[in-house]
Amino acid sequence: MKTNYALVTGASQGFGKALALEFANRKINLLLIALPNSGLPELSNFIKQIYGVDVRYLEVDLSIGQSSYFIADYVNSSTLQIKYLVNNAGVLSKGLFEDLKDEFILKQIAVNVTAPTLLTKVLLENLKASGAASILNISSMASFFFLPKKQVYGATKAYLTSFSKSLRKELKKDNISVTTICPGGLNTTTRLCYQNRLVSWIAQKTVLNPEDAAKIAIKAMIKTEIVVVPGFVNKCLMALDKLLPGFIKDRLANREINKFAIPKLEETNHQ
Ligand SMILES: NC(=O)c1ccc[n+]([C@@H]2O[C@H](COP(=O)([O-])OP(=O)(O)OC[C@H]3O[C@@H](n4cnc5c(N)ncnc54)[C@H](OP(=O)(O)O)[C@@H]3O)[C@@H](O)[C@H]2O)c1
């Protein structure tokens, strides 16, 4: 007899952790994925004790293609039925293209593009077996805009948004819905919280707490929505984007993107 689980990648911290807690709050069992030594055993015990749900975890590096097969093997050789697949793990960045290290770019593409694609593929049969499953892909508002210093990151998220929208059409026949969430800023790390305070008043209003965004995301996934931009101001900006001339949008985007001057931003994923 199989039991329903939500699989959340990048669940050790930030948005992924907030999503995991929101699933647990809804009494849904969890399979958490993150890198080794990122605190998954402690987080799993905490969630089990507080929420009374079953929590499993796997410590794997999603920048390695083999990890997706490892996860699928684990799932298929167990009694886990994945009903909710959340592709959240992501490598963020902000920096000039010429300054980004080649290895960093490849890792960003591997985690943000290859891993969600492959993981979805290898878990597809398991998802189908649930009768009615949902995939939640965590993209970004950056997937809609062409931002300097976010060229590779924005492109990886544009891929994810496009992939999700097409896949949704294909998987309808299997009763699997695909929802994409495109947050603006999220206060997920100390660095980001600080960085998000340096931007203009209006840009600060685009930033959400991960807990609030997680509630919105899971609700949208359950309602099988297509693409969700969380937050009132972000929704207004998306509407405004259709109306404003390109040169004004470029000027506004450049002004915000050049505001941050925190050292070593380019090489960390905690941005
Ligand atoms: N923060 C924002 O402003 C923002 C805005 C829009 C969209 N998003 C998207 O939201 C998602 C989560 O972002 P976040 O801010 O919560 O990021 P975060 O705090 O840096 O957390 C990223 C998560 O992904 C995991 N991860 C990174 N590389 C991995 C790898 N190679 N293998 C396995 N796990 C890996 C991390 O695990 P470890 O703890 O083990 O490193 C961590 O759990 C991302 O997809 C991001 O693009 C974020």
The ligand as a MOL file (V3000), in Angstrom:
LIG
                    3D

  0  0  0     0  0            999 V3000
M  V30 BEGIN CTAB
M  V30 COUNTS 48 52 0 0 0
M  V30 BEGIN ATOM
M  V30 1 N 15.1330 34.4560 -2.9350 0
M  V30 2 C 14.5410 35.1360 -3.9230 0
M  V30 3 O 14.5230 36.3860 -3.9290 0
M  V30 4 C 13.8560 34.3960 -5.0260 0
M  V30 5 C 13.0620 35.1120 -5.9190 0
M  V30 6 C 12.4310 34.4320 -6.9470 0
M  V30 7 C 12.5940 33.0720 -7.0850 0
M  V30 8 N 13.3850 32.3990 -6.2000 0 CHG=1
M  V30 9 C 13.5710 30.9500 -6.4110 0
M  V30 10 O 13.1570 30.2600 -5.2420 0
M  V30 11 C 13.9350 29.0730 -5.1030 0
M  V30 12 C 14.5270 29.0160 -3.7090 0
M  V30 13 O 15.3240 30.1750 -3.5110 0
M  V30 14 P 15.8720 30.5800 -2.0720 0
M  V30 15 O 16.0120 32.0420 -2.0450 0
M  V30 16 O 15.1000 29.8870 -1.0160 0 CHG=-1
M  V30 17 O 17.3430 29.9650 -2.1660 0
M  V30 18 P 18.3180 29.4620 -1.0100 0
M  V30 19 O 17.9280 30.0450 0.3050 0
M  V30 20 O 19.7050 29.6880 -1.5220 0
M  V30 21 O 18.0100 27.9090 -0.9770 0
M  V30 22 C 18.2870 27.1470 -2.0950 0
M  V30 23 C 17.9620 25.7180 -1.7820 0
M  V30 24 O 18.3730 24.9390 -2.9080 0
M  V30 25 C 19.2870 23.9380 -2.4620 0
M  V30 26 N 20.3190 23.6890 -3.4310 0
M  V30 27 C 21.1330 24.5770 -4.0530 0
M  V30 28 N 22.0130 23.9270 -4.8390 0
M  V30 29 C 21.7460 22.6030 -4.6930 0
M  V30 30 C 22.3090 21.4330 -5.2400 0
M  V30 31 N 23.3390 21.4750 -6.0910 0
M  V30 32 N 21.8120 20.2230 -4.8880 0
M  V30 33 C 20.7840 20.1470 -4.0010 0
M  V30 34 N 20.1980 21.2290 -3.4510 0
M  V30 35 C 20.6830 22.4340 -3.7980 0
M  V30 36 C 19.9030 24.5100 -1.1980 0
M  V30 37 O 20.3900 23.4270 -0.4190 0
M  V30 38 P 21.5920 23.6430 0.6350 0
M  V30 39 O 20.9990 24.3160 1.8390 0
M  V30 40 O 21.9960 22.2600 0.9050 0
M  V30 41 O 22.6250 24.4960 -0.0370 0
M  V30 42 C 18.7070 25.2120 -0.5690 0
M  V30 43 O 17.9150 24.2770 0.1280 0
M  V30 44 C 14.9900 29.1070 -6.2040 0
M  V30 45 O 14.5930 28.3040 -7.2770 0
M  V30 46 C 15.0150 30.5620 -6.6220 0
M  V30 47 O 15.4190 30.7340 -7.9480 0
M  V30 48 C 14.0140 33.0250 -5.1680 0
M  V30 END ATOM
M  V30 BEGIN BOND
M  V30 1 1 1 2
M  V30 2 2 2 3
M  V30 3 1 2 4
M  V30 4 1 4 5
M  V30 5 2 4 48
M  V30 6 2 5 6
M  V30 7 1 6 7
M  V30 8 2 7 8
M  V30 9 1 8 9
M  V30 10 1 8 48
M  V30 11 1 9 10
M  V30 12 1 9 46
M  V30 13 1 10 11
M  V30 14 1 11 12
M  V30 15 1 11 44
M  V30 16 1 12 13
M  V30 17 1 13 14
M  V30 18 2 14 15
M  V30 19 1 14 16
M  V30 20 1 14 17
M  V30 21 1 17 18
M  V30 22 2 18 19
M  V30 23 1 18 20
M  V30 24 1 18 21
M  V30 25 1 21 22
M  V30 26 1 22 23
M  V30 27 1 23 24
M  V30 28 1 23 42
M  V30 29 1 24 25
M  V30 30 1 25 26
M  V30 31 1 25 36
M  V30 32 1 26 27
M  V30 33 1 26 35
M  V30 34 2 27 28
M  V30 35 1 28 29
M  V30 36 1 29 30
M  V30 37 2 29 35
M  V30 38 1 30 31
M  V30 39 2 30 32
M  V30 40 1 32 33
M  V30 41 2 33 34
M  V30 42 1 34 35
M  V30 43 1 36 37
M  V30 44 1 36 42
M  V30 45 1 37 38
M  V30 46 2 38 39
M  V30 47 1 38 40
M  V30 48 1 38 41
M  V30 49 1 42 43
M  V30 50 1 44 45
M  V30 51 1 44 46
M  V30 52 1 46 47
M  V30 END BOND
M  V30 END CTAB
M  END
